[in-house]
Amino acid sequence: MAEDRQPPNVTEGATAAGDVEEEMQPKSAEDRKAAAALSKLDARGDDESAAPAVDNQLVKNAMDALGGGGAAKAEVKKVKVDAADVNLLVDQLELSKPKATELLKAHDGSAVTAMRAWLQPTFA
């Protein structure tokens, strides 16, 4: 069997759209901030032989920058929502029940306001 060779002008691992690194660059300021927080975590211990000591504060800062921190859960208001409104959001916006409930609580139980807020980024 003959070995397949690439033409001399093709670099192994290159993509047609350009280098993958260029495509992965964060576009918004929030994305750059999150990437910086994650790179701080990566820069702390590249030596795998060392014990994996994790700085909890760096992890918390990175999670907060990514929006996965506990602060977002604490902002949910204690609002009683109607089950019919939850079902309406589930049916019309194709959300899960917990997500629909969270969205309603964030908008004081108003289905109309919650739907507008959910759809607003789509039409912006």
N, C-alpha and C positions, 0 to 999 in steps of 0.2 A: 504494500500500500504506500502511496506517495504521501509525504507530509504536506499538509496545507500550510502555505506561507502567505503572509499578508503582503500587499504591495508596499514598496519602500516609503511611500508618502503617508501611510496609515500608522498611527501610533497605537500600540496595544493598550486597550482600556479606555481610549478616547471615545467620546460620544459625538453624535452628529450635531447636537445642539450646543456643544461646547463642554467645557470642563464641569464636572459635577459640583466642584467647590464653588464655582461662580453661581450656579443655580441655587445653592443652599444658603447664600448670603441673606441675612435678615433684611426685610424691606422697610419695616416701620421702626420708629423709635422704641416702641414697646418690645418688639421682637429683638432688637439689638440689645436692650437692657436685659432681657431674659437670657440671651446668648452669652452676655458678659458674666451673668451670675453663674451659669452652667460652666463656663470656661474656668472660673475661679475654682469650682469644685474639681474639675479635671486637672488643673495645674498643681493641686496640692500633693498628689501622690502618684506619680507615674511609675514608681518602683513597686512592682508586684510582690517582691520578696518581703517588703515591709508589711507589718500588720495593718489591716485596713481600718485606720482610725478615722472616724467620720466626725466632722465638726457640725454639730447639730444646728448652730446658728447659720452657717453657710447653707445648709440644706433648707432651713426655714426660709431664708432670704430668696433662694432660688425658686422654691415652690410658690412663694408669694408673688415673685416676678412673673411666674408662669400662670398665675391665677388659680393655683391648686391649693393654696393655703387655707387655713381654717377661718380666716377673716371673712371670706365670702359667705360662709355658712352662718356666721354670727350676725350678718346684716339682714337676714330674713326676718321680716316682721311677724309678730304673733297675730295673725289675722285668720278669722274663721272663713273658710271658703265653702261655697255651695258645691255639692257633688255634681249637680247638673252643669255648672260652669267648668268643672274639671273635665267632665265627659265631652263638653263642647270643644274645648281646646284639644283634647286627645283626638277627637274625630276630625276637626277642621285643620289643625296644624300638624297632625300626625306626630304628636309628642307622647312620651310615656306619662303615666299618671303622676309619678313623683315630680317630673319636670314641669308638667302643667300646674300642679299644686304650688310648686316653688315660684313659677311665673305669676300666678294669681296672687300669692302672698306678697310678692314684690310690688304689685300694683293695687294694693288695698282691696283685693277680692273682685276687682272690676274686670270682667271678661273682655269688654270692648277695649279698655286701655291696655290690657295684657296682650291682646291680639295685635293691636297697633304697634306696640313696642316690639313684639316679636317680628313683625313684618317690616318694620321701618328700615333696618339695615339692608333688606332686599331691594327696596325701591330708592335707596339713597344714591 
